[in-house]
């Protein structure tokens, strides 16, 4: 990569300061220059009356129809021209450029107004080819314009702005992120918002000089000085970002880790240009050239062309890198930055005239914006392809949220939260819908998101079939669908209430299928049917039923306690629904047939769990292995105490029966 803006900016402050090449002892400050520099014969003249006479003479000449006859020149003209020439040579040329009008005294105001009159006088005299005074007026006006050009350049050089690299700025946020985030409301240093760094007094003087030079026919000289100085000022600020121009041959070969820091610098530079530099340059120019905005419009576009071309060419080169879908957010940042850059230039057309230069520059920016938009669209399509082609056949342990689901939905949400309107605009500009009759509530962005989620749903259905246990497959689908639903809800209803209701219905259907697959089989053990034999409960059948229930419940608990339901609300809903069907059935069955085992030594073998134990164990389902182990140890400890207590009571009863107690 090559360094940009390496011009000799450091020497810029000498070019106009040294232009007069005066000896040190001949240069005085404006405050030290007195009336002694002017001819004694001119000191007592009525300058106000002379000005009135010159205005009257100029107006009379402008109304003369016969231009072939040379007009009679009154002595007032020669006196007036002599006053200006004297003040140029004996007063202002002896003062350092940049401080000639430092205090803007009444004499300075007279001098500036006098040059305006001299300029108008030259114009009207120029209409008379045989005018004897034309050459003299032109000569003195030329001297005045040279003086003003020097002053204009010196004032333009007198700016005060930060020059240290951004990476060394005191406001840098951290070592890991040397370039702080920039917004229009923040700045890199205390005086950053003072850019371009001129005092109000100097801006006022520059306005007066520009308003003198352009009507006098010195537009080229005025614009040349302004353009040279302000390009240096802009380039000085650009250099602070230490940005290196992208090389079209190197970028495709670079890894993202090497390319990303430069892209970050590009984004920060582009944002700084659109939010600070360009608006400040526009405001300055519109003030300096307030009477000649059309002149400034062309000047401004040419002033920005170098920086803008650098940014546009760089972003076009980066687009050739063919980034992966996970770089979407960075390219959306680039899209916003280049778009805002174009907007800042469009806003700068104060003349309300679309100049050819402006149209050309904004066209280049629009082209670059379109290229980045196409890259964004390709990334979105790559995301769809990666979902569609995901052939991973390793099921997620415990039926939790699949990494693909988590990645895709977080990916979409981040992009949506930060760049919803940009994405909407990009899709609208870069996609053509097959059916133009779209529902009002369904935006192009919504359709794109829906297409991604539909692909994800199809992918998840396929992955759920990888589970040998159908119940776990339903848990997997519930987990993932609930995660998708909650993420979409956080995206401020992008897919609408109807879609959310349909997705909630899908989750409920998976829930019902899970419950039917797992717990309906268990409930068959607790049915009253077949227990009665000849009108009485059959203990053998009861034992078989309870034995089967215990074995099946233990197996379900052992298996499903290690499964995972990560959404708290879904977890609560599943547990409540299980308890609602299992607990009443078990409590009723045990309560009705427990008396059949009263006095039997093996009652705890068949009624292994009390109804409260079953409810407590259901409340620990789907929380992972560690929590389940703790719960099992607690339940086993309680069961051991119950068994020991029961055995001790039976022993005491036996002792009583045999008379030992």
N, C-alpha and C positions, 0 to 999 in steps of 0.2 A: 504494500500500500504506500501511496505517496502523500507527503504532507501538503496541505493546501494553505493558501493565503500566506505565503512566505515573502511577500513584498516588503520593501524597505519602509515599513510603517514607522519605525523608531525615529527616522530622520524627518518626519513630516513637519515637525514644529519649527524647522529652520527655514523652509523654503520661502515663506512670505515675510518672516521677521527680518531676514537678511537681504531682502530684495532691493532696498534703497541703497545699501552699501554706504551708509553715512559714517563719517568718523565719529568716534565716541563723544568727542567734545562738541559735536554739532547736533547731537540728539538730546532733546529735552522732553520732560513730561508735559502733558497737557496743562497741568496745574501751574507749571513754571513759565509757560509761553504767554507773553503779554502783548500789549498793543505796540511795543517798540519794534516789533518785527515788520510793521506795516509802514508804508510811505507816509511821511508827515502830511503830504498834500491830500491824502485820502481820509485822514482821521476825523475831520470835522464835516464830512459830507452827510447829507440827510439820506441814509440808506433806505428808509421807508419810502420816501418820495421817489428815489431812483427806481425802486422795485415797482412802484405804481406806474411810472413812466414806461418801463420796459414791458410790463403787461399790456399797457395801452398800445404801444407801438407794435407788439406782436399780434394783437387782435386786429389792428388796422391792416397789417400786411396780409393776414390770412383772408381778408375780404377783398383784396385787390384782384381784379379780373385780368388786367394786362400784366403778364409775367415777363414780357420781353424787355420792358423798361426797368432799368436798375433803380431801386428806390433810394430816396435821399436818407442817409443814415444820420440821425441826430447825435450830438456829442454825448448824450447820456449813454448810448450804447458802448462807445469806447471807454467811457468812465466805468461803466458796469463791468465790462470785460477786464479792465485793468484791475479793478478791486478783486475779482476772483483770482486772476493770475498772481497778484501780489500775495494773497492769502495762501495760495497753494505753495508758492516758492519760499516765502519768508516765514510762514507759520506752520502749516501742516506737514510739509516735507521734512521739517526739523524735529518732528515728534515720532517716536517709535510706533510703527504700525501695530494696531490693536489697542492703542490708548489715545488716539487722536481725538476721539469724541467721548473720552472716558466720563466726563461730567456733563456733557451735552448742554453747554451754556447757550445763552441767547445768540452769541456770535456763531456758535456751531449750527444752531437752527437756521440762522440767516444764510450761512454758507451752503447748507444742504438745499434750502429753498432757492438760493441763487443758481445752483447748478441745474435745478429743474427748469428755471426760467431760461438759462443758457441753452439747454437742450431744446426747448420749444422754439427759441430764437433761431437756432441752427436749422431746424426743420423748415420754418417759413422762409428763411433766407435762401435755403437750398432750392426753393421754387423759382428763384430769380437767378438765371445763369450768369448774369454779369455783375452780381453783387460784389462790391469791393471788400465788404466786411466778413464775407462768408468764411474765407480761409482763416482769418484771425479768430473768429468764434469757434471754428472747428478745432484749431490748434489748442486753444485753452480748454475746450471741452475734452479733448483727448487727454490733456494733462490731468484734468479732474477725474476722468474715468480710470486712468492708471492709478491715481491715488486711492480711489474708491475700491478698485480691484485688490490692491494691496491690503487695504483695511478689511475688506470682506474676507480675504483668505486668512488674515491673522485672527479675526474673530472666530472663524470656523475652526481654527486650530486650538482655540482656547476652551477645550472641554475637560471635564473632570469626571471620569468614570472608572470603575474597577478594572484592573488589568491583570490581576493574578489569575492563574488557572482555576477553573471551577473545582478541581479536585483538591485544591489547597485552600478553598474558601472556608471561612470560619463556620459557616452554616451547614457544612457537609454533615449528613445525618449520622454516618457510621463508617468504620473502616471497611466493612464489607460492601457498602454501597457508597462509593466516593462521590457519586453524582446525586445530589438531593433531588427529590421529586419537586417539580416546578408546576405551580398553578398561577393563573393570572393574579391571584391575590397575594402570592408569596414572592420573595425575592432572594437572590443569592447573597446579598450583603445589604447593609443599612441604606446605602444610597443607590441601590440597583434601579429603583423606580425613578431616579433622577435622570436616567439615560434619555437623551444623549448628553446631558451634563453641561448645558449652557445656562448662564444667568439670564434672567428676564431682561436685564438691561442690554445684554449683548444680542439677544434675539430681536429686540426692538430695533437696535442699530442695523442688524442684518436686513431686517424688513425695509428700513429706509434706504439702504444701499441698493438692494434688489429693485426697489421701486424707482430708483434713479437710473440704474444701468440699462434695464430692459427697454424703457421708452426712448432712451437716448441712442438706441441701436447697438447696444453692447450686450445683447442677450447671450450670445455664444460665450463671451468671456465670463459673464456672470455664472452661467450654468456649468462651464468647465471647471471653474474654481470650486463651486459648490459640490459638484459630482466627485471631484478628486478628493476633497477633504472628507466628505461623508462616506465614501467607499472605504477610506482608511479607518474611519470610526467604526463602521460595521465590521470590517475584517478584524479589527482589534478585538471586538467582542466574540466573534466566531472562533478566533484562536484560543480563547479561554476554555473552550470545550475540548480542546486537544483531539478533535475529530479528524480521522484520516479517511481520505477518499477511498471508497471500495474499488478494488481492482476486479474487473469483469472476469479475468482469467483465474484469479485466486479464490473467489467466493465459492464456486461449486466444489472446490477441493477441501474447503475448511469444515471442521466439525462445528456443531452448534455452540459448544462451550467456548470456542475461540471467536465465533462470530457474534455471539450475543452481547458482549460488552460494547462492541462498536455500534450495534443496533440500538442499544440503550442510549449511547451518546447521541446518535442520530435523532432519536425520538426527543430527547431533552433539548437538543439544539433546534429542531423544527418547532417544538412547542414554545421555546423562548423567542424564536423569530416571530411567530404568529401572535403571541400574547404580549410581548414587550418590545422587541426591536422594530418590527415593521410598523405597529401603531405609533410608536414614538417618532419614528422617521416621518411618518405621514403627518403627524401633528406639528412637528417642527417645520416641515416644508410648507404646509398649508398656512403657517403663520408667517414665515419668511417671504413666501410668494403669494400672500393673500390677495394682491391685486392682479396676479397673473397665474391663476390656478391651472389653466390649460398648459402653460409652459411647464409648471411643476409636474403635471400628470405624466408627461413624457419623461421628464427628468427622473421621476420617482421609479417608474418601471425599469429604466436603464440602471438605476442605482441598485435595485434589488435583484437584477438578473443574475449576477455572479453567484450570490449565495443561494438563490432559488435553483439555479441550474445544478449546482453542487448537490443539493438535497434531492432533487428529482432524479438525477442520474444515479445517485447512490441507492435510492429505494428501488429503482428499476433493476439494478444489478442484483440486489438482495433477493428479488422475486425469482431469480434464476436458480436459487439454492434448492428449490423443491422441498420446503420444510415439511415435517411430519405434522399430523393433526394436533398433537399436544402443544404445538407452538401457536395455536390459534390466537390466544390472548395477546401475545406480543405483536402479531400482525394486525390485530384489531387496533392496538395502540398506534401502529404505524399508519393505518388507514385514517384514523381520526387526526393524527398529526399532519399528514399531507393534505387532507381535506380542509382543515383549519387554516393551513398555509394559503391555500387558494382563496378561501373566504377573506383572509386578511388583505390580500391583494385586490380582490374585487371591491372591498369596502374602501379601498384607497383611491378609487376613481372619482375624486372630488369634482372634476369638471363635468361629470355626468355625460361624458363622451367616451365611447368605447374605442380607444385608440388601437391601432393595428398592433403596436408593441404589446399592449396589455392583453389583447385577445390571443396573441401568440404565446405569451407566458402562461396565461391561465389555461390555455389549451394543453400545454406540456404538463401542467400540474394535473389536469383532468385525466390525461392519458395515464399518468403514473397512478392516480387514484383508482382508475379502472383496473389496472394491472394488479394492484394489491387486493382489490375487491375480488378479482378472479381467483387469486391465491387463496383467499378466505373461503370462497365457495368450493374450491378444490379440496381444501382441508376438511370441510364438512362432508363432502362426498367420500373422502378417504375414511372418515369416521364411520360412515354407513357401511362402506366396504369391509372395514375391519370387523364390525359386528356381524355382518352377513357371513364372512369367511372364517369366523372363530370356530375352530374345530376341536378345541380342548375338551377331552373326554374324562377329565379328572373331576369327580363330584366334590363340592365343597363340604368339608366335615361339619356335621351338625345341621346342615341345611340352611346356613346363614346367608346373608346378602353376598352375592357373587361379586368378586372384584371388578368384573366388567360392568355390572350394573352400577356399582358405586362410582367407578371412574367416569362412565358415560354421563350419568345424571349430574355428578358434581361438575363435570366439564361443561355441560349445557347450562347449569345454574350459574356458574361463574361468568360465562359469556353473557348470559341473559341479564344478570344483575348489573353488570358494568356497561354493557353495550347493546341493550335491547333495541333501541331506536336505530343504532348503526347497523345491526344485523338485519333488521327489517328493511332498511334502505338498500343494503347490499343485495339481499335476496330479490328485492323488487327490481333492482337494476340488472341483475345478472341471470335471472331465471325467467323462463317463459312457461306459464302454466298451460297445461293441455286444455283445461276448461276455464274460460274467462269468466263464467258465471259463478263467482265465489260468494259464499255467505258473508254477510256484512261483519258478523262477529268473528270470522275466521281470517286472520291475517296470513300473509305469506310466511312470516316467521313461525306462526302456529302450525301451519301445514308442514313445514320443514321439521319442526320438533316432533310432531306427531309421526312423521315417517321414520324418524330415528327410534322413537319409543316402540313403534310397531315391529321394527326389525329386532329390537331388544326383547320384546315379548316372545317373538317367534324363537329367538335363540334360547330363551329361558325355558320355554316349553320343551325344547329338544334336550336341554341339560337336565330337566327334572326326570326324564325317562332313564337317566343314568343310575338313579337310586334303585336298588333292589327292593327296598321297603317302600311301597306306594305311599304310606303315611308320611314318610320323610320327604318324598317328592312334593307332597302338598304343602308341608311346612316350608320347604324351599321356595315354592311359588308364592305362598303368603308373604314370606319375608321380603322377597324381591319386589312383588307388586306393591306392598305397603310402602317400601322405600321409594319406589317410583312415584307413588301417589303423593306422599308427603313432600317430596322434592318439588313436584309440580305445583302443589298448593303454596309452597313458599315463593313460587315465581309469579305471584300476584295474578292468578287465574289466567295464565297465558292460553290454556287449552279449554277454558270455560267450565262452568258448573256441570253441564251434562256429561262431559268426559269424566270428570271426577266421580260423579255418581256411578257411571258405568264401571269405572275401575274399582270403586268400593264394592260394587256388586260382584265383581270377579273375585275379590279377596274373600267375601262371604261364601261364595260357592266353593272355593278351595277349602275354606274352613269346614263347611258341611261335609265335603268329601273326606277330609281328614278324620272328622269325628265318626263318620259312618265306617270308615276303614278300620279304625283303631278301637273305639269304645263300644260300638254296637255288638261286636263279638263278645266283649267282656260281659256286657249286660245279659247275654244269653245264659250265663252261669247263674244269674240271680232271678230268673223267671220262676214264677210259681207253678208253671205247667209241668206236670210229671212228678211233682214232689209227693203228692198224696197217693197212697196205696191203700185201698179199701177204707178210704175216708180218714186215714191217719198219716202223718208225716213219716216218711221212710228214712230212718237214720242212715242207711247205706247210701241212698241217693243224695241226702243232704251232705254227707261227708264227701262224696264225689264232687258235688257241686262246689262246695267250699274249697276243696283241695284244688280244683281246676281254677277257681277264681284267684286263689292265692298265687298259684304258679303263673297264671296269665298276668296278673297285676304286677307281680315281681318282675316279670320279663319286660312289660311295658315301661315300668318305672326305671329299671336298669338301663334300658335303651334310650328312652326319650328324655330322661333327666340330663343326658349329655348333649341333647340337641339344643339349638339356640334360637330364641326369638328375641331379636334385638330391640324392636319397637315396644316401649312400655305399655302403650295402650293396647296393642295387639296381644301382647303377652297376658295382660289382665283379661281381655275378652276370651281368649282360649281357655284359661284356667277357670274362669267363671262358668263357661259353657260346659266344661268337663265335670266340674263339681255339681252343676245343676242336674246332670243326668246320672252320675255315678253315686253321689252321696245319698240321695233319697232312696234309691233302689237298694243300696247296700245296707243302709240304716234300717230300712223296712224288713229286709230279708233276715238280717241278724236279730233284730228285735223280735221277730215272729218265731224264729226257730232256735234261738239260743237256749230256751228252756229244755229242749231235747237233749242237751249236753250237760245239763246241771249235774254236778257230782261226778262227772266223768274225769278221769285223770288226764285225758288227752284233749280237753276242750281248747287249750291254747294252740294245739296243733292245727285245728280246723278254723277256729276264729282267731286267726293270727293277728289281725289288725282291728282295733276299735274304729268305729266310724270317724272319730276325731283324727285318728292316725292317717286314715285314707285322705281326709281333707287336707291335713298338713303336708302329706307327701305330694299331693297334686299341686300345692302352692310352691313346690320346689322344682317342678318340671321346667325344662328348657333354660336352665341357668348355667349349665356347664358342669364338668366333672367335680371340681374342687368343692363347690357348695353342696352338691349332692352327697358326697362322701361324708361331710360334716353332719348333714341331716340324717343320713342313714345310721351313723354312729349314735346319734342322740336317740333315734327311734329304737335301735337295738338295745340301748342301755335301759330305756323305759320298759321295753318288753321283758328284759332280764329281771328287772325289779319286780314286775308283775308276776312273772313265773315263780320267782323265789318266794314271794309273799304267799302265792296260792299254795305252793308245796308246803310251806311252813304251817299254814292253816290246816291243811289236810293231816299233817303229822300230829298236830295238837288234838285234832278230832279223834284220831286213832288211839292216841294215848288215853283219852277220856273213855273211849269205848272198852278198853281192856282194864280200866281201873288203875292206871298208872298216875292219873291226875285226879 
